[in-house]
Amino acid sequence: MENKPKQTRKRKPKAQGLGDTIEQITTATGIKKLVKFIAGEDCGCEERKEKLNKMFRYKKPLCLNEDEYNWIKNHLKEATKKISASKRMQQIHARIFNNNKLEYTSCNSCLLDIYNDLEKLVKIYEDEYNN
């Protein structure tokens, strides 16, 4: 009797957000192929997926420690007119949102996303503390 090599199933990457889930559904149902056939290869699906993943993430952020909270709070007060490419802000964001592939950026739209995420998080902390 011959020993056949064990077949392993490729695991699908875990969905990071709503965009990934929608892509998985449209791929499984054949809708994605149909859209690409009708609209062409650049149908805007990737951009839409990324936007939905950013808006509706599945990973819950980790808790801020007191030092991080105070630093963000002070930085947000100072940065009302200008968003700066602070490495500390990017490091905190990477830790809180489990981003192991931290690459420092000076891209304004990327910094604005980081700034907005941290601003929302501080607001949640303040709302919880005040209630």
C-alpha positions, 0 to 999 in steps of 0.5 A: 500500500502506497503512502500518499502525501497528505493533502493540506487545505489552504487556509483563507486569511482571516477577514480584517473587516467588512470589506474582506467579508464582502469579498469572500461572499462575492467570490464564493457566489460568483458575483465577483467574476461577473462584475469583473467581466462586466466592469473590467479588471479595475472595477473599484472593488479593491478600493471599496474593500480597503475603505470598508475594512478601515471603516468597519474593522473586526479587531478591537483595539488594545487599551491605552496606558496612562502615559499614552493617553496623556501623550495623545490628549496633549498632542491632539490639543496642539495638533488642531491646526496641523497634523504632524508626522509624529513617530510616537503617535504612529507607534501608539497607533500600531500597538493599540491596533495590532499593526505589526508592520509599522512603517513610518509615514508622512502621507497626509491621508495616512496620518489623518486616519491615524489621528482620527482613530486615536481621537475617537479612542480618546473620546471613547475613554472620556465618555466612559470616564464622564458617565 
